[in-house]
Amino acid sequence: MPQKDRYQDRMIPIEFESHETFENLVLAERMTIILITNGFASFSFNHKIINLKTPSIILLSPYDKLTLMEQKNLSAKSFSFHPSFVNSALTFDSLSENHFYKIEDEHDRNMMNLFLRRDESYKGYLSLPANTYLRINEWLAIIGTETFSQSDMTWTCRIRRYLLQTLYLLDDLVYSEENRKETLNKSLVDSCLEYIHINYPNDISQQTLCDLVHTNRTTLNRKFKEQVGMTSIGYLLHYRLKIACEALTHTGLSIAEISEATGFQYDTYFIRQFTKKMGVSPTEYRKTAWKE
């Protein structure tokens, strides 16, 4: 239920639960922060099973579906609010339309992405580092105390301040985690590229590259396609043929010597791959290059 402001004749669209039971979630017309403070729980979250343990947090919108499936020693607290509590310009209609002309309105709207955004890298829940958990736990405790005590006429301002501090901290955490993953993904591919550029004359298999960066073939190829547009072995072949083209153009090495120097085990395989990719045989490529 919304809180009645004892100092003014108005209802404040917020709710706080110090012992969240997960029986009445998700709330209509509310964004909800759920902080898991103890134990373990398994949820059905938007039709997918997720397992969360202390400390972690869930950020719900009215469009989510959350069902508690299993728990052990679970304790949690929650705070729910209408977006207009943060900024009067934020209604669910305006959030849907996403047309904001004031910088402060757009900034506050972006904070709501913590509750609305659902994609591959962010699904609406987070494991919290210990220091982040302690700060959010403290701020939610203050929010809960103020919700019920309404210690003076500015009680809603204090709640809003601590709510925004919580959202800013969580937004920074999501941003930092995405940057960390992006850096990790890039370094994974970059490490393989560096290895290929140095070791292309040697025998390199896909397993060689997987072992190098401690990942599986599916992940490696997905990351390669995202960064260079082809699989890891596809790039290895591409780079070997590139070196072969330079050797055909600028050296007098035989086809067999170039084949061996660029990592092809058999010159017949080299000729077949070169012709397939370049549209002409190595000999024809050399003749054209030397004429030019």
Helices and strands as residue ranges (DSSP letters): E 3-5, E 10-12, E 14-17, E 31-45, E 48-53, E 56-60, E 66-81, G 83-85, H 92-97, H 103-111, H 113-116, E 125-127, H 130-149, H 155-199, H 206-213, H 217-228, H 232-250, H 255-261, H 267-278, H 282-291
